[in-house]
Amino acid sequence: MNEPAITPEIIAKHGLTPDEYERIQKILGRDPNFTELGVFSVMWSEHCSYKNSKPELRKFPTTGDTVLVKAGEENAGVIDVGDGWAVAFKMESHNHPSAVEPFQGAATGVGGIIRDIFTMGARPVFNLNSLRFGDIRGDSAEARTNRRLFAGVVSGIAHYGNCIGIPTIGGEVYFDESYSGNPLVNVFCLGVLKHEEIARGAASGIGNPVFYVGAETGRDGLAGAAFASRDLTEESKQDRPAVQVGDPFREKLLLEACLELLASGCVAGIQDMGAAGLTCSTCETASRGGTGVEIDLALVPKRETGMTPYETLLSESQERMLVIVKKGQEDSVRQIFEKWDLPYAEIGTVKDDGFMRVKENGVTVVEIPARSLADEAPIYNREVSEKNLPAPFDAATLPETDVTAALVALMSHPSLASKRWVWRQYDHMVRLGATVLPGSDAAVFIVREANKILAATSDCNAIYCRLDPREGAKVAVAEAARNLACSGAVPLAVTDNLNFGNPHKPENFLMLREAVEGLAEACREFNTPVTGGNVSLYNESPNGTIDPTPTVGMVGQIADIKHVTTQAFKAAGDVILLLGQLGDEIGGSHYLKVVHGQKAGLPPRLDYATEKALHNGVREIIRKGLVQSAHDLSEGGIAVAVAESSLSAKPALGASIDLGPTGLRPDVALFNESQSRIIVSVTSDNAAEAESVLKSLGVPVQRIGTVNSTGTLQIAADGKSYSWQLSDLETAWGETIGKLME
C-alpha cells in the first residue's frame, strides 16, 4: 500500500506528541503504519479519551439507589423511574462542526445523541438543547456571521428532530461576545425502556459474528474526533470534510431496526459508530468485552470508490451501527435489516486475543491491542494557574439608571428575550407527550407507555462561571433543581456538557477543575448522581476563549399530573408570594452586563440548606394544590421574573408589586440575582395556608402583590413606583429575536 511516510510533521498533524508516539511504538513493539497512526490519533484525542479531563471527571458522584447503568460504562447512563421502567439520557456537543457548517453540524449532533440513547435499548422520546452564540445585534460582519450560525444551527436541529419524529421540548439559548466564532451546540436526548431491555456495548462471545448496519461509509466526517480536539482557526474552514452529513430518515429506519433487533434476543452487543466511526466501535466493544474483534474493510458497505483503509476506519459517516450477533442467529438478523431496507454486511468476528485487527481483502492493515486504544490513552494532570476571584461588586460605584428603561433593555436582550422564534421551528407536539410547552421553567413530558411524568431542564450561567467557576457550577446545578421544583418535580439525576478552552493554558484548566468540583459538590448535595455527559475543550477562536460553560442537564419526576406547574400567571386577583429573601447581590448579574456593559464582581453565593428548603417548600404547596404558578428568580432578578410570568399568560396578565422598604437602590432591589428565590401565585383563598406551610418548613415568604388584568406591570419599592405597559414589554421580549433574524 502506498501510504505516506511517518514524519515528525505527520505525527504533529495527527495531534500526537513525540512522547505519545514513543508510547505507541512501545505498545506495538514496532513503528505504526499510517493507518494505525490515524487510529491512535482519534482514539487518543481529547474527544474520545478525555486524556486531559478524566482525572477531574472521577470527582463526580455516579452511584445511587436508582442508578442502573453508571457514567462511563456504556453510551448513556440509565436511571430507574419505578414499576420496572427506566430512562436513559445524555448530553453531547457538536460545537466545532457547527462553527464550520452550522446546519449539518447541529443536525448530526442531534442524530448522534439519539443513537447513544437507542443503542442502550431505549426508545428516544424527547430532546432538549443548550445553545450559545455571539452577539446577533447590529450590522457588523461579526453580527451577521453570528446570525448565520444561529439560523443554521436552529434549522439543523429542527430538520433532524422533526424528520425523525422526536420532539424538541425545551432548552436554552444565550448570546455573548465570548462565543463569536465558536458557538456551543449541546444537545440532550432521553429515552425510556424496561429494566430487562438495557443493551450493552461489549463484544461478548468468542466466534460471534460482527455486523455492520446503516448508511454506507463515505469520506464525510473524516477524523472528526481529532478536529474537535483542537482550537478553531481561520484554517478550520478547510475542515469541511470533518463535518458529517446526516440523514434523519435513514436514522429512523435504523432506530426501529435496532429496537426490533434488541427485542429479538439476537444481540450480544451493540455500539453506535459515533466519534471515530468504525475505529471506536470496534476497539471499544472489544475492550468492554475483554475480547478481540477482527473485521475486513473490503466487506464494509461504501458509497464512494477507492477509499483507503485510513479513510474507511476514520470516517464519521452518520447513521451506522456495529452489532455483535449471537452465533447461529445471522439469518434472523438479516431478515430484520432487510425488512427495514438498511444496508448491512457481516464484516468480522469476535476473537479471544484482545486485539483490534483490521484487514483489507484479507491483508492485515491494523493490529493493535484494543484496551490500549479504548482505555489506556495517556492521562495528563495539566498545570493550573493561581485562583484569583474578583472582589465583591459595590453597587454604589454604578451611575444611577432609569429603572423603567432598564427593565425594557433586559427584556429585549436576546439572552433574556422570548425564544419563541426558535421553538416554533421545532415540532414539540409530536408523540403528544409535551404537557408543558417550551418557554416555562422546565419541560414536562408524559411517557404514556410507562405512565410516568418526567421533567427536564438545561442550565448554566456562564457569566457566573467566568467570574467564579466553582460557585457558578454550583449555581447551575441548584438552578436546574429549582426549575424542576417549580414544575412540581423531584430531581433524579444529571448529565453535563463541560465546554471550556484549551486545557494546556493554566487559566483554562483551573476553570475546568473548579467547575467540576463545584458540580460534584452540588450534585452530592441535591442527590443527583451524574450519569454521563461530554467534555468539549479547545473552544477557542481567533476572538479568544469562550466563557467557561459547564452545562447541566437535569431530569426529574412528577408523581401526579395535578402537580404539573408552569410559570404563567393564571387569574386576576391571585396573590403573588416571594419565597426566599429579596436579596442584594448584583455581581455577575445580567443587569450589570446589559445596562452597564460589565462582567464584574463576585456572582451570588449559594447556601445549600436554604436552597433545599426552598425546593421542598414549593413542592409541598404544589402537592397540596395551593399553587397557580411558580417561577424561579434567575437572570434579571425579580422584575424580569414577574414580567415573564405576566407575559407567559395567554392573554397576558399584569401585576401590581410592592416590595416595601428594602433599604436598597432601586436597581439593586429589582435586578439583583441572589439565589434561592421563587415567585408563586396562589388564589386569595389559599394564600394564608400557603404561607403557613412554607413558614413551617423554614422558608421565608412574603406577600408582594397581586395579579391583575389592567394591562400594566407596576412595581413599588421604598416609596417609589415604576410602571410598564404589557404591550411594550411584549414587544421588547416577544419580538426582539424574530426581528433580528428577519
N, C-alpha and C positions, 0 to 999 in steps of 0.2 A: 504494500500500500504506500502511496506517495503522500506521507504525512509531513508537515513542517518539522524541521529540526527544533529541538527544545533548547532555547537560549535563555539567558537571564531576562531578556526583554519579553520573550513569550511567557515566561513564568510570572513576571510582574503584571503583564496584561491580563493574566488569569486571576489576579488578586491574591496571589500567594507570595509569601515572603521567602527569602533564601533559607531561613530556618525551617519553615514549613516544607519546602521542597526537600530538604535534607531528611526530614521526618518521613516523607513519602518514600524516599529511597530506602530507608531502614525498614519500613513496613513491607515493602516489596522485595527487598534484597537485591534490587536492580534499579535501573532508571525506568521511570514510567514512559510509555509511548504517549503520543499526542492526545489520543482519545482518553487514556487513563488520567492524564493531566487535567483534561476538561472535567472528568467525573469528580476528581478530588476538588477541583475549583468550585463546583457548585455545591457539593455536599459539605465542604468546609467553609462556605460563605456564611456570614452572619445570618442571612435569611434562613438557611437550613439548619445550621449547627448551634446558633446562639453562642458562639465562642466568646464574645465579649460580655454577654449578659447572663449566661447560665448561672454563675455564682450568685448573682443578685436574685434570680428567679427562685432559687431554692429557699428564699426567705418567706415565700408566700405560704399561708395555711392552705392545705389541699385536701384535708381529710374531714370527715364529719359523718354523722349518722345517716345522712341522706345521700352521700356520695357513692355512686355505683361504679363509675369509671373516673379515675383521678386524672389531674392535669399531667400531660406528657405521656400517658400510657397509650393513647390512641389518637385518632384525628380530632376528637372532641370529647369533652367531659360529659358525664351523664349523671343526672340528679333524680332521685326518687320523688314523685309527687303524690304517692298514695294509691291504694287499690290496685297494685301491680303495674301502675303506669309510671313512666319516667320521661324526662325531657333531655335532649342533647342540644347544647348550644355553644356557640363560639363566635369570636370576633377576629377578623383578619384585616390586613391593609393591602391596598394596591396604589400606594402613593406615587412612586416613581413612574410606573406605566401611565398613570392618569395625567402626570405632568407632561408627558411626551405625546400621548394620544388619549385625550380625556374620555371620549365615548367608549372606545374599546377597553381602555384601562379600567374604567369603572364597571363596565358590563362584565368583563371577565373576572373582576374581583367578586361580583355577586355570584357568578357561576361557580367560582372556586369554593366559596364558603358554603354554598348549597351542597356541593359534592361532599365536603367534610361532614355534613350532617347526615346525608342519606347513606354514606359509607358506614356509618355507625348502626345502620338498620332502622333509622328513624325517618318518618315522613316529615319533610320540612313543611311548616305551617305558616310562618311569617318571618319577615325580615325587618331590620332597623338599619339606620346608617348614621354615622357621625362624620360630618364634612367640614373642612376648613379651607378657606381661600383668602387670597389677598384682597385689598380694598377694591370694591367694584364701582365706586363712585368716581365721577369725573371723566374727562376726555383724554387723559394721558394714555400713552401706549401701554403702560403697565396696567391701568384700569381696564382697558379694552381686552388685554390678554386675560386678566382675571375673570372678566365676564365670559369670555370664550371658554375658559376652563370650567367655570361654574355651569354654564349651559350644557357643555358636553358631558360632564360628569352626571348631572341630573338626568339628561337624556339617556345615557348609557344604563344607569340604574333602572330607570323606568322601563326601557326597552326589554332588558333581560327579565326583570321581575314580572312585568305584565305578560310577556310572551309565555313564560313557563307557568304562570298561574299561581304565583306565591305572593301574597300581599305585602307591601312595604307599609307598615302601620305606624311608624314613628321614627324619632331620631332627633338630631340637632344639626344646625348649620351656624358657623361663626365666620366672621370676616376680620382679618387683622393683617397689617402690613408684613408681619413676620412670615406669612405663608405665601407671599408673592413669589412666583416661580417654583414653589414646592407645596402644592395643595396636599391636604390629607384626605384620603378616602378610606374610611374604616367602615367595614360592612359586617353585619351581625345576622345570623340565622338561627332559628330554633325549630327543632323537630320533636315529634312525640313518638314513643314506642313503648311496648310492653317489656318488662324486665327480661323475659326469655328471648327477646328479639335482638338483644345487643350483639352487634357483629364485631369481630376482632380483625386487626390488620397484621396477622402473623402468618408466615409461610410455614404451616404445620403439615406433617405427614410426608415422610420421605417417599419419593416416587409420585407424589400428586402432580397432575398437570397444571401448568400455568397458562391462563388465558388472557389475552388482550381483548378488550371490548370498547367500542365507542368510535369517535371520529378518527379518520385516518390521520397519520402523523405527517406534518409539514414542517417548513422551516420557520414558521412564526413562533415567537416567544423563545427564540434560541438563547440559552444561557440567561434567562430572565432572573433567576435567583442571584446570580452574580451581579447583574445590572442593578438589582435592588439593594445591593450591599456596597454601594459606593456613592459618593456625592454626585448630585446633579450639576452638570456644567453646560455651557453652550454646545459642546460637542454631543451632549446627550440626545440632541435632535436626530443624530445619525443612528441612534439605537432603536429605531422603529422595529427592526426585526425582533427586539427583545420585548415587544408588546404583543400579546396574544390577540387572536380574533375569536370571538365567541359565537356560538350558535345555540340559542336557548331552546329551539325546537328539538334539536338533537339531544340536548341535555334532558328534556322532558322524557324522551324515549329511554334514555339511559337510566334516569331515576326510576321509572316504572319497571324496567327490566331488572335492575339491581334489587329492588324491593321484592319482586316476584322470585328472583333467584335466591335471595336470602331466605325467603319463606319456604322454598322447596327443600331445604336441607342439603343442597348440593355443595355448599361453600365451606371450605376450610379456612379461608382468609380472604380479605378484600382490602384494596388500598387505592385511593384516588391518585392519579398522576397529576400532582399539583406542581409546586416549585420543583424544578429539576426533573420533571417528567418521568420517563421510564427509569432514569437513574435512581431517583429517590424511592419510587415504589418498589423497585427490585431489591435494593440493598436494605431498605427499612423493613420490608416484610421478612427478609431472611434474618436480619438481626433480631427482630422481635421474637421470631420462632426458634432462634438458636440453630438455624439450619443454613443451607446454601440455596441459591437459585441460579439456574443456568437457562439462558434464553438465546435464541438465534434471531438476529435482526432481519435476516432475509425473510422471515415469516411475518414481520410486523406490517399491518396494512399501512400503505403510504399514499399520499395524494400528489407527491412530487417525485420525479425520476432523478436518479443519480445522487441520492442522499448518502452521505458518508456515515460510518458508524458514529462519529463525533456528533454530527447533526441529528441523527435519529435518537441518540441517547439523551442529548441535552435539549431537544425541542420541548417547548411547553405548550404545544397544541392542546386545545381545550377539549372537554367532554370525553375523557378517556379514563379507563379503569383497568387495574390489574386484579385478576381473580384467581385465587388458588382453589382448584376444584377437587373434590374428593374423587379419587381414582375409581373408575367404573361408572361415574355419573356424567361423562362427557356428552353423551347424546342428549340427555335431558337439558344440559346447559346450552347446547347448540340450538335446540328447539326453542328455548326461551329467547335467545338472541335473534333468531330468525323471525320469531313472532313479532318482535319489536323493530324489525328491519334495521338492525345495527350491524356494522362491520365488526367482525371478530376473527380471532385466529388463536389456535393453540401454539404458543411460541416457546414453551420451555417446560422445565421440570424442577421440582424441589429436590435438592441434593442433601447429603449428610456431611459435607466438608466445610461448611461455614463460609464459602466463597460466593461472591457475586461474579459469575463467569458469563461473559457475553461473547457470542460467536457471530460471524458473518459468513453464511454459506458453509458452516462447519469449521471455519478457521477462527481460533480464539483471538479476540481483539482487546478484551479486558479481562483481567483476572486479579481481583482484589478481595481481601477479607472483608466481609460485609460489615462486621462490627467496627472496623477501622474507619469506614465511611460514615456509618449512621450514628455511632455512639462514642467514638474515640477521637473526634476532632480536637485540635489544640484548644485549651481553655485559657483565657487571659484575665488577669486581675489588673485592670487599667489604672493608671495614675489618676488621682483626684486632686483638685485644687482645694485651697482653704475655703471653708464655709464662710460666707460673708453676707449676712442678711441686711436688708435696708432698715433704716430707722423708722419707727412709727411715724405716720403722717400727721402733721399738725395742720388741722383744717383752718386754723387762724391765718395761715400763710396764703390761703386762697382768696382771690378777689371775690367780692360779693357778686352773685349772679341772679338773674331773673329766674326764679323758681318755675314760673309758668312756662317760660321758653325752654328751660332745661328739660322738663318732662317731655315736651314735644320732640326735642333733639334726641333724647334717649329712645323714645318710642319709634322714631324714624331711622335710627341707626340700623343698618342691615343685620347686625348680630341679634338685636332685640326685636326687630320688626317681625310681623307675622310671616311664616314660611309657607303660606298657602300657595304661592307661586310654585313652590317645589312639590308639595304633596298632592296638588291637583293633577300632577303628571303621573302619579303612581295610582295603580289600581289597588286601593287599600280595602276594597269591599269584596274581592274575590274570596271564595270559601265562606263568606258570610259569617266570619268569626269576630271581626273587629267591632267590639261593642262600644269602644271609645275612639272617636275619630282622631287623626293626628292633630296635634296642637295643644293637648292638655298635658298635665304633669307627667303622666306615664301612659303608654299604650296598654290597652286591655283587650285580651283575645279569649274567646270561649272555644275550647277544644271539645267539640261536641262528641267525638267518638270516645273520649275519656271522661266526659262530664267534669272537666276541670276549667277553672278560670285563672288565666295567667296574666300577669302584668310585667312589663319590661320597660327599661329606660336606658339611655346612654347619657353620661355626664362627664364634663371636665371643664374647669375654668382655667384656661392656660395662662391668663394674666397672673392669677394667684401662684401658679406653678413656676412662672418665671421669677417671681419675687421671693418665693419660699416654697421650693418643690415639695418638701416634706408635708408642710401644712396644706398646700394646695391639693396634694394627692389625698390626704385625709378628708378634706372637704368634698372632693369628688365622690368618694365612697358614701359620705354622710348625706350629700345631696341626692344621690341616687336612691338611697334608702328612704330619705324624706319624700321624694317624689312617689315612691311606691306606697308609703304610708298614706299620702294624700289621696291615692286612688283606692285605698282600703286594703292594700296587700301587705303580707308579711314577706320580707326578703328571704330568698332561698340560697342564692349563690351568685358569684361574679365571674365574668370573663373580662379580660382587659386587652388594650392595644397600646403598647408603650412606644410613643412617637418622639424620637429625640434626634439630636445632631450626631456628628462624627464622634464616636467613642474614644478616639485617640486624643481628643482635646480634653485636658483635665477638667475644665469647667463644665463640659458637657457630661462627662462621666459622673461627676459629682451630682449633677442634677438627676441623672438616671438612678444613682444609688439612693439619694434622698427620697425621690418619688416612690421607688419600690418599697423602701422601709416605711414610708407613710401609708401606702396602700396596704401593706401587710398588716401593719398595726390596726388600721381601721377595719379591715376585713375580720380580724380576730374579734374586735370589739362588737361588731354587728353580726357575728356568727354567720358570715357569708364566705364559705371556702371558695378559693379561686379554682375554677375547673379547667383553665387553659386560656389561651389567647395568642397574642402575636407581639413580636418585638420588631419595630421598624426604626432602624438607625440610619445615619448618613442623610438625614433630612436637612440638607443644606443646598443652597443655590448661590449663584454669584451675588445675590442680595443679602446673604447671611444665613444664620441658623434660625430655624423655627423656634418659637416659644415651646418649651417642653410641654408635651400634651399626653399625659397618661390617661387615656380614655377608659372609663369604666362602663361596662355593660352589666346591668343587674336584672335578675329575674325574680319575681315574687309570685305569690299565690293568694287568691281571694277565695274565702270559704263560701260565700253566698252572693248570688247576683244582686241581692238587695244592698250589698255593701259597696258596690262599684260607685265611685265618686269622681266628679270632674271639677275643674277649676272655675267653670262658668257660674256666675250668679243665676239664681233661679226665679226669684219673685220679688217685686217691690214690697217693702215693709220688712223684709228679713233683716235680722240683726247681724252685724259684722263683728267678729271677735278676733283679736290678735292673741295668738298663742305664743308665748315667749316674750322676751323683753323687746323694747323698741330698738335698742342698740345705738351705737355711735361710731362704729368702725368704718372709716372712709377710705383707708389704704387699699390699693389694688382694685378699687371699685370701677365699674363702667362709667359712673358719673365723672370720676377723675379723668378717665381716658377720653370719653366722648366730648365733654364740655370743656375740660381744661387741657386736653392733649397730653396727659401724663400717665405713665405706668410707674407708679411710685408708692412707697410706704409698705409697711407690713400688711399682708392680707389678713382678713379676720381670723381670730383664733377659734378653735373648736374644742368644746368640752363634751366628752362622751356621755357622761351621766345626764347632763342637761338635754343633749340631743336624743338619747334613747328614751328618756321620759316623755319628750315631746311626741315621738313616734307612737309610743304606747298610748299616750293620751288621745291623739287624734284618731287612732284606730278604735279605741274604746267608744268614743262618742259616735263614730261611724257605725259600729256594730249595734249600738243602742238605737239607731235610727234617728239621731238628733241632727245630722249634718245635711245641709243643702249643697254646699260646695266647699272645696278645700284646695288651697293653692300655696305652695311654698314661696318664701321670700328669698330671691337669689339676686341675679343681676338687675341693678336698678332700684333695689330696695322696695319699701312698702308702697311708694307712689306707683311704680311700674306694676307691681303685683296687683294692686287694686284696679288699675286701668285695664290690665289683661283680663281679669275676671269680669269686668264690665263689658269689654268688647267681645269676649268669648260667648256671651249670652246671645241668643237669637230670638227676638231682636235684642239689641244692646240695652243693658240696664245701667243706670247711673248709680252713684253712691255719694253719700254725704258722710265725711270722715272728720272726726275731731280728736286729735292726738293729745289735747290738753296741754298743760305746762310741761315742756320737755327739758328746758334749760339748754337746748342745743340751737346752733344755727339752723335756719330752716332747711338749707340744702343737706346738711348732715342728717337731720331728722327724717327727711323724706327719701334720701337716696343712699344712706349707708347700707352696707351689706353684711352686717353682723349675722352670725349663723343661728340655727335652732329657732326659726320663726316660721309660723304658718298663719295665714288668714283663713277663717272659715265663716260661712254664713249659715245661720240657723233661723228657724221661724221664731217669731217673738214668743210663742208659747213654750218653745224648747230652750230658750236662752238660759234661763236660770238653772235648769237641770244640767245643761252642758257645762256651765261654769262650775257647778258643784262637783261634777265628775272630774273635771280637769284639776281643780284645786285639791281634790282628794288624792290625786296621783302626783302631786307636786309640780304641776305645770302652771307657770304664771299665765294669767288670762285677764284681758280687759275688753270691755265693750268700747269699740272705737267708732261705730257709726251704723248706718242703715243703707240698704239697697233702695234705690228709687227709680221712678220712671220719668224723670224730668228731662232726660237727655243731657245731663251735665254730671261731671265729677267735681266734687268740692272737697277740699282738704283744708282743715284749720289746725294750727299749731301755735301755741304761745300767743294767742290772741290775734294772729294774722291768718287771713283766709285767702285761698287760691282757688280758681275755678277754670274749668275747661269744658268746652262743648265736646260731647262724644263724637260728633260728626268730624270735628277737626282731628281728634285723636285717631279716629278710624282711618282718615286719610293718611295721617303720618304713619300709623302702624300697619294698616292693612294693605296699602297700595305702593309703598316705597319700593319693594323688591321688584314687583311687576313692572313699574315704570322704568326702573333702572335697566331692566332686561328687555324692554321693547326694542 
